[in-house]
Every structure is written in structure tokens, then in C-alpha cells.
Amino acid sequence: MVINWTHIYKRYKGLWVALKDDEVSIIASGKTVKDVMEESKKEGFNASLLFRVPARIIP
């Protein structure tokens, strides 16, 4: 299954994000993994997928 993360890239360039199990819904975002994990826990989630959105895409 192909998942389009274009909307994530546009809004979260250069940030770390935590996604729900559907791999589309954002739980939290921040400048560091620690910030994202803390926010995820506050929201009641153990982030199953963390990744850093590239600041720019190099073709």
C-alpha cells in the first residue's frame, strides 16, 4: 500500500513527527525526538513510528 505523505512534508519540514498506526495521522511534532516522545505520552500514545521530515527533497 502506498501512503502519500506530501501533506506531512509541506507542514512539518525539518521536524520530527510521531505517527499513529495508520501512518497518516500525526500524534506530535517537534525539533527533537525527546520533545516528540514527551508530547506523544501526554496525548496517551506510545509513538509507533517516528521520523524526521526532510527540510528539502533532493531529486
C-alpha positions as CSV (number, residue, x, y, z in Angstrom):
1,M,0.0,0.0,0.0
2,V,1.3,3.4,-1.0
3,I,0.9,6.2,1.5
4,N,1.1,9.8,0.4
5,W,3.0,11.9,2.9
6,T,3.0,15.1,0.8
7,H,0.8,16.9,3.3
8,I,3.2,15.9,6.1
9,Y,6.2,17.2,4.2
10,K,4.5,20.5,3.5
11,R,3.6,21.2,7.1
12,Y,6.4,19.6,9.1
13,K,9.6,20.2,7.0
14,G,12.7,19.7,9.2
15,L,10.8,18.4,12.2
16,W,10.5,15.1,13.9
17,V,7.0,13.6,13.8
18,A,5.2,10.7,15.5
19,L,2.5,9.0,13.5
20,K,-0.4,6.8,14.6
21,D,-0.6,3.2,13.4
22,D,-2.5,4.3,10.3
23,E,0.8,6.1,9.2
24,V,-1.1,9.2,8.2
25,S,-2.3,10.8,11.4
26,I,0.2,13.0,13.3
27,I,0.3,12.5,17.1
28,A,3.1,15.0,17.8
29,S,5.8,17.0,16.2
30,G,8.9,18.8,17.4
31,K,12.5,19.7,16.9
32,T,13.9,16.7,18.9
33,V,12.9,13.1,19.3
34,K,12.7,13.7,23.1
35,D,10.1,16.5,22.6
36,V,8.0,14.3,20.3
37,M,8.1,11.4,22.7
38,E,7.1,13.5,25.6
39,E,4.2,15.1,23.7
40,S,3.1,11.6,22.4
41,K,3.0,10.3,26.0
42,K,0.9,13.4,27.1
43,E,-1.6,12.5,24.3
44,G,-1.7,8.9,25.6
45,F,0.3,7.3,22.8
46,N,3.4,5.3,22.6
47,A,4.6,6.5,19.2
48,S,4.9,3.6,16.9
49,L,6.5,5.4,14.1
50,L,9.0,8.4,14.5
51,F,10.8,10.0,11.7
52,R,12.4,13.3,10.7
53,V,10.8,15.0,7.8
54,P,13.5,16.3,5.4
55,A,14.0,20.0,5.3
56,R,14.2,19.7,1.5
57,I,13.9,17.0,-1.1
58,I,16.8,16.4,-3.3
59,P,15.9,14.9,-6.7
